[in-house]
Amino acid sequence: MLQRYDERNADIRYWVDGVLRHRDEPGISPFDSVVQGGDAVWEGLRLYEGRIFGLDAHLERLRRSATALGFAGIPSPAEVTAAVAETLRANDMRDNVHIRLTLTRGVKVTSGMDPRLNQSGCTLIVLAEHKPPVYDTSGLRLITSSVRRPGPDVLDPKIHHNNLLNSILAKMEATVAGADDALMLDGRGFVAETNATHLFAVHNGSLSTPSTAACPEGITRATVLRLAEAAAIPAAVRDISLTEMYTADEVFCTGTMGEIAGVTEIDGRVIGAGEVGPMTGRIADLYVTHARANGTPVV
């Protein structure tokens, strides 16, 4: 599964610390911490008819991650929201837009890993693109990666950080295998997530999703759990083995960039009937309806 380039993005403008630049114009210093060591945190947002769903939750996670890393001069939610709004207005964007927020530790006075070299506060980057949900709604094929998701003893997944080589290596394995994405296990061998999304399994009308011991606390994942409870759909957060995924009635992924996407094959095993199932369709409808009706107006 390869995302397609949208010609509408040819002349978009992105934000770096109060300045809007054309996508072809460089705007990040080689001394910035995101360049020096991937020392940054990020969020993905989706715009629905001028509203961003889950904005407060995303900005709170951004703040928590930056605080955990000891960033200085973290911008307020109002400041970040204003930057997002200005970027969207500059690009005349209102719907089917994905926004990538990046907050770095900032520019260093000289190259090096020591955070004491950062003496000017954070760098905020806002990148908005015309981008409908990216996954094929007819069903995804996954393979299990040899790359494991680290737990908090290695790199705490509660920090939504920019060190994504773990995910990139897993995605490379999936691509070589001819699959859409990679299923990733934690250090104990239980299912964690994919290289880009959280996972749910359906057994006998009930949902199960792995804990966040070795993956980020997903905003879309949390929303699905709340919607399931409101719709009287049983749901559990627990350790899930790979065998349970193979034998599930349905499996689906959740994430801001792709919303809800069904999985029809894992490691050559056909999941359920080999097509997107009724529970996946129901959850997808509940989620999109909820997201479109409950966003924060920004443009």
N, C-alpha and C positions, 0 to 999 in steps of 0.2 A: 504494500500500500504506500504509494508515493503521493504526497500532497501536490495538487496542481497549482501552477502559478496563475494568479488572477491579474489580467492586464490592467484592471482598475488600480492596482497598486504600483504602477510604473512611476507615478509622480507623487507618491505620498510623502508627507513631511513627518519627521519624528522629533521628539522633545528631548533635549538634554539640558537640565538646569536652567530653564527659562528661555532657551533659544530653540526655535523650530528650524530644522534643516531638511533639505531634500534628501531622500533616501541615498542618493549617490554622493552626498557631501559628508566627509568624515567629521565626527563630533566627539569622539572619545580619546582622551589623552593616553599615550602609551605608558604613562605613569599611573593610570587608574588601577585600582586594586582588582577590578574585574579582569583586566588584562594581565596583571602581574601574577595573580594566583587564583582566579575564579572566586575572589573574596567578595561575594555579593549574595543578595537574596532576591527572590522574584515571585510574581503572581501572574496568573492568566485570568483575564476577565472577558465576559461576553456581553455585547450590547444588543438589546432587543428593543427596537422601536424607540430609541432615545433613552433607554433605561439599562443600567448595569445590574444584573442579578447577583446578589450576594456580596455587594460592594463592601459593606461594613465588615463582614466576616473575612474577606480577602485582605482588607487593609489592616485588620487586627492581627491576622497571621503574619503579614509582612512586618508589622511592628514587633511582634514577639520574636520573630527570627532575627531581626536586626538587633534587638536588645540582647538576645542570647549570645550574639557574636561581639557585643560590646561596641557597636557603632556609636559615633558621636554625631550630634546634630541631626537626629532622625526627623524628617519632615512630618508634620501633623497630617492626620487624615484629610483635613480641609485643604491643605496645601497640595497633597497628592491628587485629590479629586479635582481641584482647579486645573492642575496640569493636564490631567486626562481630558477634561472638558475642552480645554483650549486646543489640544491636539485633535480631538474629534471634530471640532468646529473648523479648524484649518483644513481638514480633509473632507469636509462636508459628509460626514458619516452618521448614519442613524440606525442601521439594522444590519444583521448578519456580519458583525464585525468582531474580531478577536483582538484583545489588547494585551500586550506583554509589558508588564511593569518590571523594571530592574532597579534595585537600590544597591549601590556599591558602597564600600567603606570610604571611597573617595580617592582623590589624587595624592600620590606620595611625593615627598620632597626629593627622594632619590629611590631608585629601584631596590627592592628587598621585601622580605616577608614580614618584617617586624611592624605591627600596627602602630607603633609610636612614630613611624615615618609618615603617617596620615595626620595632617595638621590643619586640614581645611574643611572637614565635614564630609557628608555623604554626596554622592552623585545620583541623581534621579533620571532614569531613562524611561520614556513612554513611547512604545511602538504600537500603532494601531493599523490593522490590515483588514481589507475586505476579505472575509474568510468564513463561509458557512461551515457547519459541522463537517469534520474532515473524514469521517469513517464511512465505508461502504455499508449502507443499511441492509444489504442482503446477507451479511454475516462475515465475520472475520475468522481467519485461520491463524492459530497461535502455535509456537513451538516453545518448549521449556529451555531456557537459556542455562548455560553452565555458569553464568555470572550471577552471584548471589546479592541480595539486598542486605546491606549492613544493618546491624542493630545499634542501639545507643552506646554500646561498648566500643564501637568503631567510629561511627559518625551519626549522631542522633538525628533520626528522620523528622523529628519535631522542628528542626531548623530547615526551612524551605530554601535551601542553598543552591548556588549555581554550579556546584561541582557535579556535573551530569555525565561524566565519562562512564560511570557504572551503567547508566541507561543507554548511552550510545553504543557501548560494546555489546550489550544485549540486543539492541536493535540491529546491529551488524550481523549477528548470528542469525536472527530471524530472516533478514534479507537474503543471506546466502542460502538458507534453507527453503526459500520461496514462500515464506509465511508473511503475514501482515505485521505482526508484532510478536514480542517475546513475553512469555510468562516467566516471572522471576520468583524464586524461592528465597526464604530467609535462611539464616545460618543453621537452623535446626532441620531444614528440609520441608517446612510447611509453605504453602502458597503465601506470597506477599502481595504482589500486584503485577501489572505488566511493566514494560519499559516506560509507559506514558500514562497509564490509567489504573484505577482501582477495579477490582473484580467482585462480582456477585455470582453465586451459584443458586439454582432453583432445584429443590427436591420436594416433591409431593406438595407443591403449592406454597412452600416456605422459602424465604430468602436466607442465605448465609453469606457473610463477607469476612475476610480475614481481619484480625486486629491491626492496629497501626503500630505494632511493635517494631516493624522493619519497613515502614512506608509512611509517607506524609499523611496528615489528617485532611482528607479530601473534602472540599466544600460540597461538591456534587454528591459524593458518597454520603455525607451527613444529611443532605437534603433528601436523598432517596430513602434513607432510614426513617426520617420524619414522615415522609409521604406514605411510606408503607404502614407505619403505625396508625396514621389518620385513616387509611383505607382498610384497616383491620387485616393487613397482610402480615403473617408471622415473619419475624426477621431476627436473626441472631448474629452476634459478632463473636467469632471464635477461631481457633486454629482449624485450618482446612487442609487436608492432604491432597496431593496431586490425583490420587485415585478417586477421591470424591468429586473432583472436577471432571475427570473422564466419564464418570457415571451419572453426572447431573442430568436432570431433564432439560435444563437450559443454563446457559452461562452468558453474562453480559458485562460490558465494561462501562465505567462512568468517568466523566471528566469534562472540564469546562470547554476544551477545544472540540471534543467530539460528542458531547452530551451523553446519550445512552446508545450503545452499539452492541448488537448481539454477536456471540461467538458460536460458530458452527463446527469448528474442528480444533482439537488440541493434540499435538504430537501424532497426527494421523488417525486419531479416534474421532468418529463422528459424534457430536454432542446431540443427545435427544433424537429428534427426527431429522436433523441435518439442516434445519432452517430456523429462522428467527421465530421464537415461540411466543405464545399468547401472553405470558407473564412479562416477558421483555417488552412486548408491544404496549402492554398496559402501563408499565412503569415509565416507558418513554413518553407516552401521552400525558401521564400525570406530571412528569417533570417539565416538559416543554410548556404545558399550560400554566403551571405554577411559576416558572421562570419568567415567562412573558408578562405575567400579571403582577409580579411582586418586586420588580427592579427599582433601583434608585434613579430618578430622573437626573440626567447630566447634560443632555443636549435637546 
